[in-house]
Amino acid sequence: MFKNMFQKWKKSKIGLTQPIKTDTDDKIPEGIFPALSENIITIREMFGESFDLVIKETQANGIKIAFITLDGMYDNLLVSNAVIAPVLDMKFGTTEPKMIYDHISEYRTSECDTKEAITMPDAVQYLISGCILMFVDGVNRCLALSVQGYPKRSIEQPQSEMQEFGSHEGFVEMYKDNVTMVRRRLKSPYVRFETITAGETSKTSLCICYHAKRADPVTVNGVKSRLKEMKIDIIPGAGAVRPFLEAKGLSFFTSVGITERPDVFAAKLSEGRVGIIVDGTPYALIVPYLFIENFHSLDDYLSRPFYTLVTRTIKMVCFLAAVFLPGIYVAVGTFHQEIFPANIIFEISISIQETPFPLFVESLIIHFIYEIVREAGLRMPASMGHAVSIVGALVIGDAAVTAGLISAPMLIVVAITAICSAVITPLHQPSSVLRLLFIILGGISGLYGIMLGFGLIVINLCSVNSFGVPFTSPLSPFDRYANRDSLFFAGWKTVGKRFMKVQNLRGSDSDANKS
């Protein structure tokens, strides 16, 4: 009985999540009709009452011609000068539709990129991409002219990856502009940019970028196959593509990097990585991605090597503090008070006795409040950000301590944790969740639970493998040459010299294999 009830409930839920099937889904023809009127009727039926569908009909030497486009997706001046005017001014010595069509495609549309659509789905795809379609009555194909001119954001400074010495250019939503910025930095004919379309409804363009001489062909083919096989309806951003590229298995850490800086993206391609630029989002993905790279930044490679060692060490210490400090404080304050010096434990004991909650509960509450305040400051309009900061300072500040709701040492721990989390922005999401888990472990089983959790995290990191590359490389497995750019940076003289040697060896090996 319960099994039948579960099956009925499951079928009802599946029915609610399935897309609605309409009568127009199966009426889209595959081919283009020779008759112009039938093509116009077909496109009108597909777009329905959409106000932005623009259809202009004219004649050329007695032959009907139709221009179809979507309002706001094209450049008016380019359409007028490069498409409409040349076609209307042309003189033909024939009335054969096919000859007129060929003459227009070869001589009269040279100022813009021209593609030919043989099927109706291809023609519609060009149309919704900003092209203008030209149909000639009597020809069962059409021309798609690239006259895109829709509004777009100008190139601005990156918002989430601020650097002191790096470029002030950041990726934008137009993937072609992003490709141009990368191409300017990698002037090599071996840098490849290949596009595929993903998303059943959105039809989003994905650009796969790699260096043909340095990227592993197995990795490149693996990325292509995963992107082509992924089943997704719409792609709102690069984060929707990331799960299809991540390594199998559960992990708090992602094996797919993300950046909004074209200089960082170009540097990764030169190292042999594979990048994915998603149309409509100012972020690009990088695979394979290593755990140690979360502590790297562009400024590390533009500073003195000794300073790079200091900054990377600080970032690693901040990550450990952001994850383990609250849990260790709760564990020591609850189970291992003897670790503290006598004067410190006396002050902590007084503060704990003056608060109404146990240390474990107090830590969870204050960290939940901190995450709420941070999320509010991140999502609310900029005009209200100051109000959120003031309220947050009152909630997690002197007022709460004065009222006896929060102890002063706990407030210091939260402040240090928040500052350390801001230092390692790529690891903010996993560190926020792990922090709460270690607070629970420390409150239940003390330092023994903290050490057990730390061991499980290390095992989880070592188990992640992205496209055949261990996530913990080059520390495990250890690679002496690769560690010239792990915790410390050996400097461009050493790194560049070693890199040229590796490239020369690869070239000699390939020549030997060919011979």
Contacts in CASP RR format, 6 or more apart in sequence:
PFRMAT RR
TARGET T0000
AUTHOR 0000-0000-0000
METHOD contacts of the structure
MODEL  1
MFKNMFQKWKKSKIGLTQPIKTDTDDKIPEGIFPALSENIITIREMFGES
FDLVIKETQANGIKIAFITLDGMYDNLLVSNAVIAPVLDMKFGTTEPKMI
YDHISEYRTSECDTKEAITMPDAVQYLISGCILMFVDGVNRCLALSVQGY
PKRSIEQPQSEMQEFGSHEGFVEMYKDNVTMVRRRLKSPYVRFETITAGE
TSKTSLCICYHAKRADPVTVNGVKSRLKEMKIDIIPGAGAVRPFLEAKGL
SFFTSVGITERPDVFAAKLSEGRVGIIVDGTPYALIVPYLFIENFHSLDD
YLSRPFYTLVTRTIKMVCFLAAVFLPGIYVAVGTFHQEIFPANIIFEISI
SIQETPFPLFVESLIIHFIYEIVREAGLRMPASMGHAVSIVGALVIGDAA
VTAGLISAPMLIVVAITAICSAVITPLHQPSSVLRLLFIILGGISGLYGI
MLGFGLIVINLCSVNSFGVPFTSPLSPFDRYANRDSLFFAGWKTVGKRFM
KVQNLRGSDSDANKS
24 45 0 8 1.000
24 46 0 8 1.000
27 45 0 8 1.000
28 42 0 8 1.000
28 46 0 8 1.000
28 120 0 8 1.000
28 121 0 8 1.000
29 42 0 8 1.000
29 120 0 8 1.000
30 119 0 8 1.000
30 120 0 8 1.000
30 121 0 8 1.000
31 118 0 8 1.000
31 119 0 8 1.000
31 120 0 8 1.000
31 140 0 8 1.000
32 39 0 8 1.000
32 117 0 8 1.000
32 118 0 8 1.000
32 119 0 8 1.000
32 120 0 8 1.000
32 123 0 8 1.000
32 135 0 8 1.000
32 140 0 8 1.000
32 141 0 8 1.000
32 142 0 8 1.000
33 39 0 8 1.000
33 42 0 8 1.000
33 140 0 8 1.000
34 137 0 8 1.000
34 138 0 8 1.000
34 139 0 8 1.000
34 140 0 8 1.000
35 137 0 8 1.000
35 138 0 8 1.000
36 57 0 8 1.000
36 64 0 8 1.000
36 65 0 8 1.000
36 66 0 8 1.000
36 135 0 8 1.000
36 136 0 8 1.000
36 137 0 8 1.000
36 138 0 8 1.000
39 66 0 8 1.000
39 120 0 8 1.000
39 135 0 8 1.000
39 142 0 8 1.000
40 55 0 8 1.000
40 57 0 8 1.000
40 66 0 8 1.000
40 68 0 8 1.000
40 135 0 8 1.000
42 120 0 8 1.000
43 53 0 8 1.000
43 55 0 8 1.000
43 68 0 8 1.000
43 124 0 8 1.000
43 127 0 8 1.000
44 53 0 8 1.000
44 55 0 8 1.000
46 124 0 8 1.000
47 53 0 8 1.000
51 71 0 8 1.000
52 70 0 8 1.000
52 71 0 8 1.000
52 72 0 8 1.000
52 73 0 8 1.000
53 68 0 8 1.000
53 70 0 8 1.000
53 71 0 8 1.000
54 68 0 8 1.000
54 69 0 8 1.000
54 70 0 8 1.000
54 71 0 8 1.000
55 66 0 8 1.000
55 67 0 8 1.000
55 68 0 8 1.000
56 66 0 8 1.000
56 67 0 8 1.000
56 68 0 8 1.000
57 64 0 8 1.000
57 65 0 8 1.000
57 66 0 8 1.000
57 67 0 8 1.000
58 64 0 8 1.000
58 65 0 8 1.000
58 66 0 8 1.000
58 67 0 8 1.000
58 87 0 8 1.000
58 88 0 8 1.000
59 65 0 8 1.000
60 87 0 8 1.000
60 88 0 8 1.000
60 90 0 8 1.000
60 92 0 8 1.000
60 100 0 8 1.000
60 104 0 8 1.000
60 136 0 8 1.000
61 90 0 8 1.000
61 91 0 8 1.000
61 92 0 8 1.000
61 93 0 8 1.000
61 94 0 8 1.000
61 95 0 8 1.000
61 100 0 8 1.000
62 95 0 8 1.000
63 95 0 8 1.000
63 97 0 8 1.000
63 100 0 8 1.000
63 136 0 8 1.000
63 137 0 8 1.000
63 138 0 8 1.000
64 136 0 8 1.000
64 137 0 8 1.000
65 87 0 8 1.000
65 134 0 8 1.000
65 135 0 8 1.000
65 136 0 8 1.000
65 137 0 8 1.000
66 133 0 8 1.000
66 134 0 8 1.000
66 135 0 8 1.000
66 137 0 8 1.000
67 83 0 8 1.000
67 84 0 8 1.000
67 132 0 8 1.000
67 133 0 8 1.000
67 134 0 8 1.000
68 127 0 8 1.000
68 132 0 8 1.000
68 133 0 8 1.000
68 134 0 8 1.000
68 135 0 8 1.000
69 79 0 8 1.000
69 127 0 8 1.000
69 130 0 8 1.000
69 131 0 8 1.000
69 132 0 8 1.000
69 133 0 8 1.000
69 147 0 8 1.000
70 127 0 8 1.000
70 128 0 8 1.000
70 130 0 8 1.000
72 149 0 8 1.000
72 150 0 8 1.000
73 128 0 8 1.000
73 130 0 8 1.000
73 148 0 8 1.000
73 149 0 8 1.000
73 150 0 8 1.000
74 130 0 8 1.000
74 131 0 8 1.000
74 132 0 8 1.000
74 147 0 8 1.000
74 148 0 8 1.000
74 149 0 8 1.000
74 150 0 8 1.000
75 147 0 8 1.000
75 148 0 8 1.000
75 149 0 8 1.000
78 111 0 8 1.000
78 112 0 8 1.000
78 147 0 8 1.000
78 149 0 8 1.000
79 132 0 8 1.000
79 147 0 8 1.000
81 111 0 8 1.000
82 109 0 8 1.000
82 111 0 8 1.000
82 112 0 8 1.000
82 145 0 8 1.000
82 147 0 8 1.000
83 109 0 8 1.000
83 112 0 8 1.000
83 132 0 8 1.000
83 134 0 8 1.000
83 145 0 8 1.000
83 147 0 8 1.000
86 108 0 8 1.000
86 109 0 8 1.000
87 104 0 8 1.000
87 108 0 8 1.000
87 134 0 8 1.000
90 103 0 8 1.000
90 104 0 8 1.000
90 108 0 8 1.000
92 99 0 8 1.000
92 100 0 8 1.000
92 103 0 8 1.000
94 100 0 8 1.000
97 136 0 8 1.000
97 137 0 8 1.000
97 138 0 8 1.000
97 139 0 8 1.000
98 138 0 8 1.000
98 139 0 8 1.000
100 136 0 8 1.000
101 136 0 8 1.000
101 139 0 8 1.000
101 141 0 8 1.000
101 143 0 8 1.000
104 134 0 8 1.000
104 136 0 8 1.000
104 143 0 8 1.000
105 114 0 8 1.000
105 116 0 8 1.000
105 143 0 8 1.000
109 143 0 8 1.000
109 145 0 8 1.000
112 145 0 8 1.000
112 146 0 8 1.000
112 147 0 8 1.000
113 145 0 8 1.000
113 146 0 8 1.000
114 143 0 8 1.000
114 144 0 8 1.000
114 145 0 8 1.000
114 146 0 8 1.000
115 126 0 8 1.000
115 131 0 8 1.000
115 143 0 8 1.000
115 144 0 8 1.000
115 146 0 8 1.000
116 141 0 8 1.000
116 142 0 8 1.000
116 143 0 8 1.000
116 144 0 8 1.000
117 123 0 8 1.000
117 126 0 8 1.000
117 133 0 8 1.000
117 141 0 8 1.000
117 142 0 8 1.000
117 143 0 8 1.000
117 144 0 8 1.000
118 141 0 8 1.000
123 133 0 8 1.000
123 142 0 8 1.000
123 144 0 8 1.000
125 197 0 8 1.000
125 203 0 8 1.000
126 133 0 8 1.000
126 144 0 8 1.000
127 133 0 8 1.000
127 144 0 8 1.000
128 203 0 8 1.000
129 148 0 8 1.000
130 146 0 8 1.000
130 147 0 8 1.000
130 148 0 8 1.000
130 149 0 8 1.000
130 150 0 8 1.000
131 144 0 8 1.000
131 145 0 8 1.000
131 146 0 8 1.000
131 147 0 8 1.000
131 148 0 8 1.000
132 144 0 8 1.000
132 145 0 8 1.000
132 147 0 8 1.000
133 142 0 8 1.000
133 143 0 8 1.000
133 144 0 8 1.000
133 145 0 8 1.000
134 142 0 8 1.000
134 143 0 8 1.000
134 145 0 8 1.000
135 142 0 8 1.000
136 142 0 8 1.000
152 172 0 8 1.000
152 173 0 8 1.000
152 174 0 8 1.000
152 177 0 8 1.000
153 172 0 8 1.000
153 173 0 8 1.000
154 172 0 8 1.000
155 169 0 8 1.000
155 170 0 8 1.000
155 172 0 8 1.000
155 177 0 8 1.000
155 181 0 8 1.000
156 170 0 8 1.000
156 172 0 8 1.000
157 168 0 8 1.000
157 169 0 8 1.000
157 170 0 8 1.000
158 168 0 8 1.000
158 169 0 8 1.000
158 170 0 8 1.000
158 171 0 8 1.000
158 260 0 8 1.000
158 261 0 8 1.000
159 260 0 8 1.000
160 260 0 8 1.000
160 425 0 8 1.000
161 259 0 8 1.000
161 260 0 8 1.000
161 261 0 8 1.000
161 264 0 8 1.000
161 297 0 8 1.000
161 298 0 8 1.000
163 261 0 8 1.000
163 297 0 8 1.000
163 298 0 8 1.000
163 299 0 8 1.000
164 299 0 8 1.000
165 298 0 8 1.000
165 299 0 8 1.000
165 302 0 8 1.000
165 303 0 8 1.000
166 263 0 8 1.000
166 298 0 8 1.000
166 299 0 8 1.000
166 302 0 8 1.000
167 261 0 8 1.000
167 262 0 8 1.000
167 263 0 8 1.000
169 181 0 8 1.000
169 261 0 8 1.000
169 262 0 8 1.000
169 263 0 8 1.000
170 181 0 8 1.000
170 260 0 8 1.000
170 261 0 8 1.000
170 262 0 8 1.000
170 282 0 8 1.000
171 178 0 8 1.000
171 181 0 8 1.000
171 259 0 8 1.000
171 260 0 8 1.000
171 261 0 8 1.000
171 262 0 8 1.000
171 265 0 8 1.000
171 277 0 8 1.000
171 282 0 8 1.000
171 283 0 8 1.000
171 284 0 8 1.000
172 178 0 8 1.000
172 282 0 8 1.000
173 279 0 8 1.000
173 280 0 8 1.000
173 281 0 8 1.000
173 282 0 8 1.000
174 279 0 8 1.000
174 280 0 8 1.000
175 205 0 8 1.000
175 207 0 8 1.000
175 277 0 8 1.000
175 278 0 8 1.000
175 279 0 8 1.000
175 280 0 8 1.000
178 207 0 8 1.000
178 262 0 8 1.000
178 277 0 8 1.000
178 282 0 8 1.000
178 284 0 8 1.000
179 193 0 8 1.000
179 207 0 8 1.000
179 209 0 8 1.000
179 277 0 8 1.000
181 262 0 8 1.000
182 191 0 8 1.000
182 193 0 8 1.000
182 209 0 8 1.000
182 262 0 8 1.000
182 265 0 8 1.000
182 266 0 8 1.000
182 269 0 8 1.000
182 277 0 8 1.000
183 191 0 8 1.000
183 193 0 8 1.000
185 262 0 8 1.000
185 263 0 8 1.000
185 266 0 8 1.000
186 211 0 8 1.000
186 266 0 8 1.000
186 269 0 8 1.000
186 270 0 8 1.000
188 211 0 8 1.000
190 211 0 8 1.000
190 212 0 8 1.000
190 213 0 8 1.000
191 209 0 8 1.000
191 210 0 8 1.000
191 211 0 8 1.000
191 212 0 8 1.000
191 269 0 8 1.000
192 208 0 8 1.000
192 209 0 8 1.000
192 210 0 8 1.000
192 211 0 8 1.000
192 212 0 8 1.000
193 207 0 8 1.000
193 208 0 8 1.000
193 209 0 8 1.000
194 207 0 8 1.000
194 208 0 8 1.000
194 224 0 8 1.000
195 205 0 8 1.000
195 206 0 8 1.000
195 207 0 8 1.000
195 208 0 8 1.000
196 205 0 8 1.000
196 206 0 8 1.000
196 208 0 8 1.000
196 224 0 8 1.000
196 227 0 8 1.000
196 228 0 8 1.000
197 203 0 8 1.000
197 204 0 8 1.000
197 205 0 8 1.000
197 206 0 8 1.000
198 204 0 8 1.000
198 206 0 8 1.000
198 227 0 8 1.000
198 228 0 8 1.000
198 230 0 8 1.000
198 232 0 8 1.000
198 235 0 8 1.000
198 241 0 8 1.000
199 232 0 8 1.000
199 233 0 8 1.000
199 234 0 8 1.000
199 235 0 8 1.000
200 231 0 8 1.000
200 232 0 8 1.000
200 233 0 8 1.000
200 234 0 8 1.000
201 233 0 8 1.000
201 234 0 8 1.000
202 233 0 8 1.000
202 234 0 8 1.000
202 235 0 8 1.000
202 236 0 8 1.000
204 234 0 8 1.000
204 235 0 8 1.000
204 278 0 8 1.000
204 279 0 8 1.000
204 280 0 8 1.000
205 279 0 8 1.000
206 227 0 8 1.000
206 235 0 8 1.000
206 241 0 8 1.000
206 276 0 8 1.000
206 277 0 8 1.000
206 278 0 8 1.000
206 279 0 8 1.000
207 276 0 8 1.000
207 277 0 8 1.000
207 278 0 8 1.000
207 279 0 8 1.000
208 220 0 8 1.000
208 223 0 8 1.000
208 224 0 8 1.000
208 227 0 8 1.000
208 274 0 8 1.000
208 275 0 8 1.000
208 276 0 8 1.000
209 265 0 8 1.000
209 269 0 8 1.000
209 274 0 8 1.000
209 275 0 8 1.000
209 276 0 8 1.000
209 277 0 8 1.000
209 284 0 8 1.000
210 220 0 8 1.000
210 269 0 8 1.000
210 272 0 8 1.000
210 273 0 8 1.000
210 274 0 8 1.000
210 275 0 8 1.000
211 269 0 8 1.000
211 270 0 8 1.000
211 272 0 8 1.000
214 270 0 8 1.000
214 271 0 8 1.000
214 272 0 8 1.000
215 269 0 8 1.000
215 272 0 8 1.000
215 273 0 8 1.000
215 274 0 8 1.000
216 272 0 8 1.000
216 467 0 8 1.000
218 467 0 8 1.000
219 274 0 8 1.000
219 287 0 8 1.000
219 288 0 8 1.000
219 467 0 8 1.000
219 468 0 8 1.000
220 274 0 8 1.000
222 467 0 8 1.000
223 245 0 8 1.000
223 274 0 8 1.000
223 275 0 8 1.000
223 276 0 8 1.000
223 287 0 8 1.000
223 467 0 8 1.000
226 244 0 8 1.000
226 245 0 8 1.000
227 241 0 8 1.000
227 244 0 8 1.000
227 245 0 8 1.000
227 276 0 8 1.000
230 241 0 8 1.000
230 244 0 8 1.000
232 240 0 8 1.000
232 244 0 8 1.000
234 240 0 8 1.000
235 241 0 8 1.000
235 278 0 8 1.000
236 281 0 8 1.000
237 278 0 8 1.000
237 280 0 8 1.000
237 281 0 8 1.000
237 283 0 8 1.000
238 258 0 8 1.000
238 276 0 8 1.000
238 278 0 8 1.000
238 281 0 8 1.000
238 283 0 8 1.000
238 284 0 8 1.000
238 285 0 8 1.000
239 258 0 8 1.000
239 283 0 8 1.000
239 285 0 8 1.000
241 276 0 8 1.000
241 278 0 8 1.000
241 285 0 8 1.000
242 254 0 8 1.000
242 256 0 8 1.000
242 257 0 8 1.000
242 258 0 8 1.000
242 285 0 8 1.000
245 255 0 8 1.000
245 256 0 8 1.000
245 276 0 8 1.000
245 285 0 8 1.000
245 287 0 8 1.000
246 254 0 8 1.000
246 255 0 8 1.000
246 256 0 8 1.000
246 466 0 8 1.000
247 255 0 8 1.000
247 464 0 8 1.000
247 465 0 8 1.000
247 466 0 8 1.000
247 467 0 8 1.000
247 471 0 8 1.000
249 463 0 8 1.000
249 464 0 8 1.000
250 460 0 8 1.000
251 460 0 8 1.000
251 461 0 8 1.000
251 463 0 8 1.000
251 464 0 8 1.000
252 430 0 8 1.000
252 433 0 8 1.000
252 434 0 8 1.000
252 457 0 8 1.000
252 460 0 8 1.000
253 291 0 8 1.000
253 427 0 8 1.000
253 430 0 8 1.000
253 460 0 8 1.000
253 461 0 8 1.000
253 464 0 8 1.000
253 471 0 8 1.000
254 289 0 8 1.000
255 287 0 8 1.000
255 288 0 8 1.000
255 289 0 8 1.000
255 464 0 8 1.000
255 465 0 8 1.000
255 466 0 8 1.000
255 471 0 8 1.000
256 285 0 8 1.000
256 286 0 8 1.000
256 287 0 8 1.000
256 289 0 8 1.000
256 466 0 8 1.000
257 285 0 8 1.000
257 286 0 8 1.000
257 287 0 8 1.000
257 289 0 8 1.000
257 293 0 8 1.000
257 426 0 8 1.000
258 283 0 8 1.000
258 284 0 8 1.000
258 285 0 8 1.000
258 286 0 8 1.000
259 265 0 8 1.000
259 268 0 8 1.000
259 283 0 8 1.000
259 284 0 8 1.000
259 286 0 8 1.000
260 282 0 8 1.000
260 283 0 8 1.000
260 284 0 8 1.000
261 298 0 8 1.000
263 298 0 8 1.000
264 298 0 8 1.000
265 275 0 8 1.000
265 284 0 8 1.000
265 286 0 8 1.000
267 298 0 8 1.000
267 301 0 8 1.000
268 275 0 8 1.000
268 286 0 8 1.000
269 275 0 8 1.000
273 286 0 8 1.000
273 287 0 8 1.000
273 288 0 8 1.000
273 289 0 8 1.000
274 286 0 8 1.000
274 287 0 8 1.000
274 288 0 8 1.000
275 284 0 8 1.000
275 285 0 8 1.000
275 286 0 8 1.000
275 287 0 8 1.000
276 284 0 8 1.000
276 285 0 8 1.000
276 286 0 8 1.000
276 287 0 8 1.000
277 284 0 8 1.000
278 284 0 8 1.000
278 285 0 8 1.000
287 466 0 8 1.000
287 467 0 8 1.000
288 466 0 8 1.000
288 467 0 8 1.000
288 468 0 8 1.000
288 469 0 8 1.000
289 466 0 8 1.000
290 469 0 8 1.000
290 471 0 8 1.000
290 472 0 8 1.000
290 473 0 8 1.000
290 474 0 8 1.000
291 461 0 8 1.000
291 464 0 8 1.000
291 471 0 8 1.000
291 472 0 8 1.000
292 472 0 8 1.000
292 473 0 8 1.000
292 474 0 8 1.000
292 475 0 8 1.000
292 486 0 8 1.000
292 487 0 8 1.000
294 319 0 8 1.000
294 424 0 8 1.000
294 426 0 8 1.000
294 427 0 8 1.000
295 312 0 8 1.000
295 315 0 8 1.000
295 316 0 8 1.000
295 319 0 8 1.000
295 424 0 8 1.000
296 312 0 8 1.000
296 485 0 8 1.000
297 311 0 8 1.000
299 311 0 8 1.000
300 308 0 8 1.000
300 311 0 8 1.000
300 312 0 8 1.000
300 489 0 8 1.000
301 308 0 8 1.000
301 489 0 8 1.000
301 492 0 8 1.000
303 311 0 8 1.000
305 488 0 8 1.000
305 489 0 8 1.000
305 490 0 8 1.000
305 491 0 8 1.000
308 488 0 8 1.000
308 489 0 8 1.000
309 487 0 8 1.000
309 488 0 8 1.000
309 489 0 8 1.000
312 487 0 8 1.000
312 488 0 8 1.000
312 489 0 8 1.000
313 487 0 8 1.000
314 423 0 8 1.000
315 423 0 8 1.000
315 424 0 8 1.000
316 487 0 8 1.000
317 420 0 8 1.000
318 419 0 8 1.000
318 420 0 8 1.000
318 421 0 8 1.000
318 423 0 8 1.000
318 424 0 8 1.000
319 420 0 8 1.000
319 423 0 8 1.000
319 424 0 8 1.000
319 427 0 8 1.000
319 431 0 8 1.000
321 416 0 8 1.000
321 417 0 8 1.000
321 420 0 8 1.000
322 417 0 8 1.000
322 420 0 8 1.000
322 421 0 8 1.000
322 424 0 8 1.000
322 427 0 8 1.000
322 431 0 8 1.000
322 435 0 8 1.000
323 431 0 8 1.000
323 434 0 8 1.000
323 435 0 8 1.000
323 438 0 8 1.000
324 438 0 8 1.000
324 450 0 8 1.000
324 454 0 8 1.000
325 413 0 8 1.000
325 416 0 8 1.000
325 417 0 8 1.000
325 420 0 8 1.000
326 363 0 8 1.000
326 367 0 8 1.000
326 413 0 8 1.000
326 414 0 8 1.000
326 417 0 8 1.000
326 435 0 8 1.000
326 438 0 8 1.000
326 439 0 8 1.000
327 363 0 8 1.000
327 435 0 8 1.000
327 438 0 8 1.000
327 439 0 8 1.000
327 441 0 8 1.000
327 442 0 8 1.000
327 443 0 8 1.000
327 450 0 8 1.000
328 438 0 8 1.000
328 442 0 8 1.000
328 447 0 8 1.000
328 450 0 8 1.000
329 359 0 8 1.000
329 363 0 8 1.000
329 409 0 8 1.000
329 410 0 8 1.000
329 413 0 8 1.000
330 359 0 8 1.000
330 360 0 8 1.000
330 363 0 8 1.000
330 439 0 8 1.000
330 442 0 8 1.000
330 443 0 8 1.000
330 446 0 8 1.000
331 441 0 8 1.000
331 442 0 8 1.000
331 443 0 8 1.000
331 445 0 8 1.000
331 446 0 8 1.000
331 447 0 8 1.000
331 449 0 8 1.000
331 450 0 8 1.000
332 339 0 8 1.000
332 340 0 8 1.000
332 447 0 8 1.000
333 340 0 8 1.000
333 348 0 8 1.000
333 352 0 8 1.000
333 359 0 8 1.000
334 358 0 8 1.000
334 359 0 8 1.000
334 360 0 8 1.000
334 442 0 8 1.000
334 443 0 8 1.000
334 446 0 8 1.000
335 442 0 8 1.000
335 443 0 8 1.000
335 446 0 8 1.000
335 447 0 8 1.000
336 446 0 8 1.000
336 447 0 8 1.000
337 345 0 8 1.000
337 349 0 8 1.000
340 348 0 8 1.000
347 409 0 8 1.000
348 407 0 8 1.000
348 409 0 8 1.000
351 407 0 8 1.000
351 408 0 8 1.000
351 409 0 8 1.000
351 410 0 8 1.000
352 359 0 8 1.000
352 407 0 8 1.000
354 404 0 8 1.000
354 407 0 8 1.000
355 362 0 8 1.000
355 404 0 8 1.000
355 405 0 8 1.000
355 406 0 8 1.000
355 407 0 8 1.000
356 404 0 8 1.000
356 405 0 8 1.000
357 365 0 8 1.000
359 410 0 8 1.000
359 443 0 8 1.000
360 439 0 8 1.000
360 440 0 8 1.000
360 442 0 8 1.000
360 443 0 8 1.000
360 444 0 8 1.000
362 406 0 8 1.000
362 407 0 8 1.000
362 410 0 8 1.000
363 410 0 8 1.000
363 413 0 8 1.000
363 439 0 8 1.000
364 436 0 8 1.000
364 439 0 8 1.000
364 440 0 8 1.000
366 396 0 8 1.000
366 406 0 8 1.000
366 410 0 8 1.000
366 411 0 8 1.000
366 414 0 8 1.000
367 414 0 8 1.000
367 417 0 8 1.000
367 435 0 8 1.000
367 436 0 8 1.000
367 439 0 8 1.000
369 395 0 8 1.000
369 396 0 8 1.000
370 396 0 8 1.000
370 414 0 8 1.000
370 417 0 8 1.000
370 418 0 8 1.000
371 432 0 8 1.000
373 388 0 8 1.000
373 391 0 8 1.000
373 392 0 8 1.000
373 395 0 8 1.000
373 396 0 8 1.000
374 418 0 8 1.000
376 388 0 8 1.000
377 385 0 8 1.000
377 388 0 8 1.000
377 389 0 8 1.000
380 388 0 8 1.000
394 400 0 8 1.000
396 406 0 8 1.000
396 411 0 8 1.000
396 414 0 8 1.000
397 406 0 8 1.000
397 411 0 8 1.000
400 406 0 8 1.000
400 411 0 8 1.000
401 407 0 8 1.000
401 408 0 8 1.000
401 411 0 8 1.000
417 435 0 8 1.000
421 428 0 8 1.000
421 431 0 8 1.000
421 432 0 8 1.000
424 431 0 8 1.000
434 457 0 8 1.000
437 453 0 8 1.000
438 450 0 8 1.000
438 453 0 8 1.000
441 449 0 8 1.000
441 450 0 8 1.000
441 452 0 8 1.000
441 453 0 8 1.000
442 449 0 8 1.000
442 450 0 8 1.000
445 452 0 8 1.000
461 471 0 8 1.000
461 472 0 8 1.000
462 470 0 8 1.000
462 471 0 8 1.000
462 472 0 8 1.000
462 476 0 8 1.000
464 470 0 8 1.000
464 471 0 8 1.000
464 472 0 8 1.000
465 471 0 8 1.000
470 476 0 8 1.000
470 477 0 8 1.000
473 479 0 8 1.000
473 482 0 8 1.000
474 482 0 8 1.000
474 483 0 8 1.000
474 486 0 8 1.000
475 483 0 8 1.000
475 486 0 8 1.000
481 498 0 8 1.000
484 490 0 8 1.000
484 491 0 8 1.000
484 494 0 8 1.000
484 495 0 8 1.000
484 498 0 8 1.000
485 495 0 8 1.000
489 495 0 8 1.000
END
